[in-house]
Amino acid sequence: MIPRLTLPALCLLLALPTLASADEEDTAELYQFNCTSCHGAEVYTRTDRKVNSLDALERQVRRCELALGLKWFDEEIASMANYLNTHYYKFTP
Ligand code: HEC
């Protein structure tokens, strides 16, 4: 049995990646929806992590985003880098 609300909720989620928004809550949803299938947050906090600056973080977000074929705007890449920085990397700009 599929609950009746599942379909509209799914459509909303699928529409999200095409919306350009710098909002923290939206970024968190974009993250949950697109960025948790290959790796979890452990790659951001491991001792031998690859990213060592905010710039490198943006480049890596772009790389993963391109690999996924999401076609995000620069603004969304920046929001996602900021989101990961706030929650995990904590680089000072
Ligand atoms: C198709 C699989 C895949 C998806 C989905 C994916 N990534 Fe990645 N990501 C990778 C791989 C592979 C690495 C490199 C992991 C390693 O070196 O062990 C990586 C590494 C990273 C790193 C660097 C971690 C470090 O070492 O500091 C960041 C940041 C990152 N991804 C962000 C994202 C974001 C943001 C998204 C969502 C847009 C995302 N990833 C979605 C495959 C993916």
Backbone and ligand atoms as CSV (ligand in chain L), in Angstrom:
chain,resi,resn,atom,element,x,y,z
A,1,MET,N,N,0.835,-1.215,0.000
A,1,MET,CA,C,0.000,0.000,0.000
A,1,MET,C,C,0.862,1.254,0.000
A,2,ILE,N,N,0.713,2.076,-0.997
A,2,ILE,CA,C,1.453,3.342,-1.042
A,2,ILE,C,C,0.544,4.457,-0.495
A,3,PRO,N,N,1.007,5.127,0.535
A,3,PRO,CA,C,0.183,6.220,1.081
A,3,PRO,C,C,-0.085,7.261,0.010
A,4,ARG,N,N,-1.254,7.854,0.063
A,4,ARG,CA,C,-1.681,8.749,-0.995
A,4,ARG,C,C,-0.793,9.981,-1.142
A,5,LEU,N,N,-0.172,10.408,-0.066
A,5,LEU,CA,C,0.640,11.628,-0.114
A,5,LEU,C,C,2.013,11.410,-0.741
A,6,THR,N,N,2.401,10.161,-0.917
A,6,THR,CA,C,3.753,9.878,-1.399
A,6,THR,C,C,4.045,10.500,-2.761
A,7,LEU,N,N,3.094,10.417,-3.679
A,7,LEU,CA,C,3.344,10.881,-5.045
A,7,LEU,C,C,3.613,12.386,-5.123
A,8,PRO,N,N,2.719,13.228,-4.581
A,8,PRO,CA,C,3.027,14.674,-4.606
A,8,PRO,C,C,4.354,14.988,-3.924
A,9,ALA,N,N,4.639,14.315,-2.839
A,9,ALA,CA,C,5.887,14.576,-2.125
A,9,ALA,C,C,7.078,14.228,-3.013
A,10,LEU,N,N,6.982,13.129,-3.726
A,10,LEU,CA,C,8.052,12.705,-4.639
A,10,LEU,C,C,8.246,13.715,-5.763
A,11,CYS,N,N,7.150,14.194,-6.310
A,11,CYS,CA,C,7.231,15.167,-7.400
A,11,CYS,C,C,7.942,16.422,-6.925
A,12,LEU,N,N,7.615,16.835,-5.712
A,12,LEU,CA,C,8.235,18.015,-5.142
A,12,LEU,C,C,9.740,17.810,-5.032
A,13,LEU,N,N,10.141,16.647,-4.539
A,13,LEU,CA,C,11.557,16.342,-4.386
A,13,LEU,C,C,12.259,16.335,-5.734
A,14,LEU,N,N,11.617,15.769,-6.734
A,14,LEU,CA,C,12.229,15.677,-8.054
A,14,LEU,C,C,12.372,17.060,-8.682
A,15,ALA,N,N,11.480,17.970,-8.344
A,15,ALA,CA,C,11.527,19.315,-8.912
A,15,ALA,C,C,12.623,20.146,-8.259
A,16,LEU,N,N,12.976,19.798,-7.043
A,16,LEU,CA,C,13.908,20.621,-6.268
A,16,LEU,C,C,15.241,20.928,-6.952
A,17,PRO,N,N,15.904,19.931,-7.534
A,17,PRO,CA,C,17.234,20.222,-8.090
A,17,PRO,C,C,17.209,21.275,-9.185
A,18,THR,N,N,16.061,21.537,-9.787
A,18,THR,CA,C,16.010,22.523,-10.871
A,18,THR,C,C,15.764,23.932,-10.327
A,19,LEU,N,N,15.499,24.054,-9.055
A,19,LEU,CA,C,15.240,25.378,-8.492
A,19,LEU,C,C,16.530,26.004,-7.982
A,20,ALA,N,N,16.738,27.255,-8.324
A,20,ALA,CA,C,17.927,27.947,-7.843
A,20,ALA,C,C,17.596,28.678,-6.557
A,21,SER,N,N,18.050,28.146,-5.473
A,21,SER,CA,C,17.809,28.827,-4.214
A,21,SER,C,C,19.004,28.688,-3.306
A,22,ALA,N,N,19.347,29.768,-2.639
A,22,ALA,CA,C,20.517,29.752,-1.779
A,22,ALA,C,C,20.116,29.494,-0.327
A,23,ASP,N,N,18.856,29.193,-0.118
A,23,ASP,CA,C,18.326,29.028,1.222
A,23,ASP,C,C,18.884,27.781,1.905
A,24,GLU,N,N,19.271,27.918,3.167
A,24,GLU,CA,C,19.893,26.815,3.911
A,24,GLU,C,C,19.011,25.562,3.938
A,25,GLU,N,N,17.710,25.767,4.167
A,25,GLU,CA,C,16.808,24.621,4.251
A,25,GLU,C,C,16.721,23.897,2.904
A,26,ASP,N,N,16.638,24.668,1.819
A,26,ASP,CA,C,16.592,24.075,0.478
A,26,ASP,C,C,17.889,23.334,0.188
A,27,THR,N,N,18.998,23.931,0.589
A,27,THR,CA,C,20.291,23.305,0.354
A,27,THR,C,C,20.373,21.982,1.104
A,28,ALA,N,N,19.853,21.975,2.337
A,28,ALA,CA,C,19.845,20.743,3.115
A,28,ALA,C,C,19.035,19.662,2.399
A,29,GLU,N,N,17.926,20.063,1.774
A,29,GLU,CA,C,17.105,19.084,1.048
A,29,GLU,C,C,17.805,18.607,-0.218
A,30,LEU,N,N,18.428,19.541,-0.930
A,30,LEU,CA,C,19.195,19.175,-2.126
A,30,LEU,C,C,20.270,18.168,-1.753
A,31,TYR,N,N,20.904,18.462,-0.630
A,31,TYR,CA,C,21.961,17.588,-0.156
A,31,TYR,C,C,21.422,16.189,0.143
A,32,GLN,N,N,20.369,16.123,0.934
A,32,GLN,CA,C,19.786,14.826,1.299
A,32,GLN,C,C,19.371,14.042,0.058
A,33,PHE,N,N,18.830,14.758,-0.909
A,33,PHE,CA,C,18.274,14.089,-2.071
A,33,PHE,C,C,19.350,13.640,-3.068
A,34,ASN,N,N,20.416,14.464,-3.243
A,34,ASN,CA,C,21.384,14.193,-4.316
A,34,ASN,C,C,22.723,13.659,-3.847
A,35,CYS,N,N,23.073,13.902,-2.622
A,35,CYS,CA,C,24.460,13.750,-2.224
A,35,CYS,C,C,24.714,12.642,-1.221
A,36,THR,N,N,23.753,11.804,-0.979
A,36,THR,CA,C,23.963,10.806,0.062
A,36,THR,C,C,23.989,9.374,-0.481
A,37,SER,N,N,23.933,9.232,-1.816
A,37,SER,CA,C,23.869,7.872,-2.367
A,37,SER,C,C,25.236,7.197,-2.470
A,38,CYS,N,N,26.291,7.969,-2.769
A,38,CYS,CA,C,27.615,7.351,-2.946
A,38,CYS,C,C,28.443,7.361,-1.665
A,39,HIS,N,N,28.395,8.502,-0.972
A,39,HIS,CA,C,29.174,8.594,0.266
A,39,HIS,C,C,28.345,9.305,1.318
A,40,GLY,N,N,28.632,9.020,2.563
A,40,GLY,CA,C,27.991,9.740,3.661
A,40,GLY,C,C,28.889,10.866,4.119
A,41,ALA,N,N,28.527,11.468,5.212
A,41,ALA,CA,C,29.272,12.606,5.741
A,41,ALA,C,C,30.670,12.197,6.213
A,42,GLU,N,N,30.931,10.894,6.320
A,42,GLU,CA,C,32.248,10.459,6.818
A,42,GLU,C,C,33.393,10.905,5.907
A,43,VAL,N,N,33.109,11.117,4.594
A,43,VAL,CA,C,34.210,11.573,3.721
A,43,VAL,C,C,34.602,13.017,4.020
A,44,TYR,N,N,33.718,13.781,4.645
A,44,TYR,CA,C,34.024,15.184,4.958
A,44,TYR,C,C,34.830,15.312,6.244
A,45,THR,N,N,34.740,14.293,7.086
A,45,THR,CA,C,35.355,14.417,8.409
A,45,THR,C,C,36.536,13.465,8.617
A,46,ARG,N,N,36.768,12.563,7.644
A,46,ARG,CA,C,37.884,11.609,7.809
A,46,ARG,C,C,39.212,12.371,7.873
A,47,THR,N,N,40.196,11.756,8.504
A,47,THR,CA,C,41.459,12.460,8.720
A,47,THR,C,C,42.220,12.695,7.410
A,48,ASP,N,N,42.053,11.777,6.437
A,48,ASP,CA,C,42.773,11.948,5.170
A,48,ASP,C,C,41.866,12.517,4.078
A,49,ARG,N,N,40.944,13.374,4.476
A,49,ARG,CA,C,40.042,13.962,3.486
A,49,ARG,C,C,40.824,14.782,2.469
A,50,LYS,N,N,40.225,14.926,1.248
A,50,LYS,CA,C,40.957,15.528,0.144
A,50,LYS,C,C,40.871,17.040,0.121
A,51,VAL,N,N,39.759,17.561,0.598
A,51,VAL,CA,C,39.498,18.980,0.480
A,51,VAL,C,C,40.151,19.734,1.636
A,52,ASN,N,N,40.942,20.764,1.301
A,52,ASN,CA,C,41.673,21.488,2.343
A,52,ASN,C,C,41.447,22.981,2.350
A,53,SER,N,N,40.505,23.454,1.528
A,53,SER,CA,C,40.188,24.883,1.534
A,53,SER,C,C,38.777,25.066,0.980
A,54,LEU,N,N,38.234,26.250,1.203
A,54,LEU,CA,C,36.893,26.551,0.713
A,54,LEU,C,C,36.836,26.467,-0.813
A,55,ASP,N,N,37.900,26.932,-1.474
A,55,ASP,CA,C,37.991,26.859,-2.931
A,55,ASP,C,C,37.954,25.414,-3.413
A,56,ALA,N,N,38.781,24.597,-2.767
A,56,ALA,CA,C,38.839,23.185,-3.131
A,56,ALA,C,C,37.489,22.519,-2.869
A,57,LEU,N,N,36.809,22.973,-1.832
A,57,LEU,CA,C,35.498,22.421,-1.514
A,57,LEU,C,C,34.503,22.717,-2.636
A,58,GLU,N,N,34.508,23.963,-3.119
A,58,GLU,CA,C,33.623,24.312,-4.233
A,58,GLU,C,C,33.947,23.488,-5.469
A,59,ARG,N,N,35.251,23.310,-5.722
A,59,ARG,CA,C,35.630,22.529,-6.912
A,59,ARG,C,C,35.157,21.084,-6.783
A,60,GLN,N,N,35.256,20.514,-5.581
A,60,GLN,CA,C,34.834,19.130,-5.388
A,60,GLN,C,C,33.309,18.991,-5.491
A,61,VAL,N,N,32.603,19.985,-4.939
A,61,VAL,CA,C,31.139,19.958,-5.055
A,61,VAL,C,C,30.760,19.983,-6.536
A,62,ARG,N,N,31.456,20.841,-7.309
A,62,ARG,CA,C,31.200,20.939,-8.751
A,62,ARG,C,C,31.477,19.591,-9.432
A,63,ARG,N,N,32.568,18.944,-9.039
A,63,ARG,CA,C,32.937,17.665,-9.641
A,63,ARG,C,C,31.838,16.617,-9.405
A,64,CYS,N,N,31.401,16.511,-8.161
A,64,CYS,CA,C,30.369,15.518,-7.838
A,64,CYS,C,C,29.059,15.877,-8.522
A,65,GLU,N,N,28.766,17.163,-8.576
A,65,GLU,CA,C,27.527,17.625,-9.197
A,65,GLU,C,C,27.547,17.312,-10.697
A,66,LEU,N,N,28.707,17.544,-11.335
A,66,LEU,CA,C,28.846,17.244,-12.765
A,66,LEU,C,C,28.709,15.746,-13.021
A,67,ALA,N,N,29.327,14.956,-12.135
A,67,ALA,CA,C,29.261,13.502,-12.281
A,67,ALA,C,C,27.805,13.037,-12.227
A,68,LEU,N,N,26.996,13.782,-11.467
A,68,LEU,CA,C,25.594,13.418,-11.340
A,68,LEU,C,C,24.753,13.987,-12.470
A,69,GLY,N,N,25.330,14.939,-13.249
A,69,GLY,CA,C,24.581,15.556,-14.338
A,69,GLY,C,C,23.454,16.447,-13.869
A,70,LEU,N,N,23.669,17.136,-12.740
A,70,LEU,CA,C,22.571,17.918,-12.155
A,70,LEU,C,C,22.390,19.296,-12.780
A,71,LYS,N,N,23.444,19.846,-13.390
A,71,LYS,CA,C,23.361,21.186,-13.991
A,71,LYS,C,C,22.964,22.268,-12.991
A,72,TRP,N,N,23.616,22.302,-11.867
A,72,TRP,CA,C,23.342,23.343,-10.880
A,72,TRP,C,C,23.929,24.665,-11.318
A,73,PHE,N,N,23.344,25.757,-10.817
A,73,PHE,CA,C,23.896,27.088,-11.029
A,73,PHE,C,C,25.088,27.287,-10.085
A,74,ASP,N,N,25.950,28.240,-10.437
A,74,ASP,CA,C,27.093,28.564,-9.573
A,74,ASP,C,C,26.641,28.857,-8.140
A,75,GLU,N,N,25.502,29.537,-8.070
A,75,GLU,CA,C,24.941,29.917,-6.769
A,75,GLU,C,C,24.643,28.680,-5.909
A,76,GLU,N,N,24.145,27.642,-6.552
A,76,GLU,CA,C,23.818,26.412,-5.816
A,76,GLU,C,C,25.077,25.660,-5.385
A,77,ILE,N,N,26.092,25.700,-6.264
A,77,ILE,CA,C,27.378,25.097,-5.907
A,77,ILE,C,C,27.940,25.805,-4.674
A,78,ALA,N,N,27.891,27.145,-4.707
A,78,ALA,CA,C,28.410,27.929,-3.594
A,78,ALA,C,C,27.614,27.645,-2.320
A,79,SER,N,N,26.294,27.562,-2.442
A,79,SER,CA,C,25.465,27.271,-1.266
A,79,SER,C,C,25.809,25.912,-0.679
A,80,MET,N,N,26.024,24.942,-1.576
A,80,MET,CA,C,26.326,23.592,-1.094
A,80,MET,C,C,27.703,23.561,-0.422
A,81,ALA,N,N,28.663,24.277,-1.015
A,81,ALA,CA,C,29.987,24.338,-0.398
A,81,ALA,C,C,29.886,25.001,0.978
A,82,ASN,N,N,29.101,26.079,1.064
A,82,ASN,CA,C,28.919,26.749,2.351
A,82,ASN,C,C,28.223,25.846,3.359
A,83,TYR,N,N,27.250,25.120,2.861
A,83,TYR,CA,C,26.513,24.195,3.732
A,83,TYR,C,C,27.468,23.155,4.330
A,84,LEU,N,N,28.292,22.547,3.474
A,84,LEU,CA,C,29.234,21.526,3.958
A,84,LEU,C,C,30.287,22.153,4.860
A,85,ASN,N,N,30.666,23.390,4.527
A,85,ASN,CA,C,31.659,24.054,5.355
A,85,ASN,C,C,31.100,24.349,6.753
A,86,THR,N,N,29.866,24.824,6.792
A,86,THR,CA,C,29.239,25.137,8.084
A,86,THR,C,C,29.115,23.890,8.946
A,87,HIS,N,N,28.733,22.777,8.302
A,87,HIS,CA,C,28.441,21.587,9.100
A,87,HIS,C,C,29.648,20.684,9.342
A,88,TYR,N,N,30.625,20.697,8.402
A,88,TYR,CA,C,31.716,19.722,8.520
A,88,TYR,C,C,33.115,20.318,8.464
A,89,TYR,N,N,33.413,21.053,7.391
A,89,TYR,CA,C,34.811,21.437,7.168
A,89,TYR,C,C,35.282,22.564,8.085
A,90,LYS,N,N,34.424,23.565,8.236
A,90,LYS,CA,C,34.695,24.718,9.102
A,90,LYS,C,C,35.985,25.461,8.745
A,91,PHE,N,N,36.197,25.692,7.440
A,91,PHE,CA,C,37.294,26.565,7.005
A,91,PHE,C,C,36.905,28.006,7.287
A,92,THR,N,N,37.880,28.832,7.622
A,92,THR,CA,C,37.585,30.257,7.684
A,92,THR,C,C,37.921,30.846,6.320
A,93,PRO,N,N,36.984,31.584,5.718
A,93,PRO,CA,C,37.175,32.091,4.345
A,93,PRO,C,C,38.332,33.080,4.247
L,1,HEC,C1,C,28.123,9.229,-8.094
L,1,HEC,C2,C,28.635,9.110,-6.735
L,1,HEC,C3,C,28.715,10.410,-5.937
L,1,HEC,C4,C,27.675,11.220,-5.596
L,1,HEC,C5,C,26.186,11.015,-5.828
L,1,HEC,C6,C,28.250,12.345,-4.888
L,1,HEC,N1,N,29.606,12.162,-4.763
L,1,HEC,FE1,FE,30.858,13.356,-3.685
L,1,HEC,N2,N,32.372,12.040,-4.007
L,1,HEC,C7,C,32.291,10.930,-4.818
L,1,HEC,C8,C,33.580,10.268,-4.826
L,1,HEC,C9,C,33.917,8.974,-5.599
L,1,HEC,C10,C,34.428,11.026,-3.995
L,1,HEC,C11,C,35.864,10.743,-3.645
L,1,HEC,C12,C,35.818,9.839,-2.433
L,1,HEC,C13,C,37.162,9.376,-2.044
L,1,HEC,O1,O,38.158,9.984,-2.416
L,1,HEC,O2,O,37.195,8.386,-1.289
L,1,HEC,C14,C,33.619,12.136,-3.493
L,1,HEC,C15,C,34.101,13.095,-2.633
L,1,HEC,C16,C,33.407,14.224,-2.231
L,1,HEC,C17,C,33.930,15.303,-1.445
L,1,HEC,C18,C,35.370,15.416,-0.904
L,1,HEC,C19,C,35.539,14.680,0.424
L,1,HEC,C20,C,36.918,14.949,0.977
L,1,HEC,O3,O,37.773,14.048,0.895
L,1,HEC,O4,O,37.158,16.052,1.530
L,1,HEC,C21,C,32.951,16.223,-1.318
L,1,HEC,C22,C,33.030,17.562,-0.580
L,1,HEC,C23,C,31.792,15.724,-2.019
L,1,HEC,N3,N,32.103,14.502,-2.553
L,1,HEC,C24,C,30.608,16.377,-2.130
L,1,HEC,C25,C,29.485,15.866,-2.765
L,1,HEC,C26,C,28.253,16.594,-2.925
L,1,HEC,C27,C,27.987,18.012,-2.437
L,1,HEC,C28,C,27.388,15.781,-3.581
L,1,HEC,C29,C,25.988,16.120,-4.063
L,1,HEC,C30,C,25.956,17.107,-5.120
L,1,HEC,C31,C,28.087,14.526,-3.830
L,1,HEC,N4,N,29.351,14.643,-3.339
L,1,HEC,C32,C,27.532,13.424,-4.441
L,1,HEC,C33,C,31.191,10.463,-5.483
L,1,HEC,C34,C,29.923,11.003,-5.403
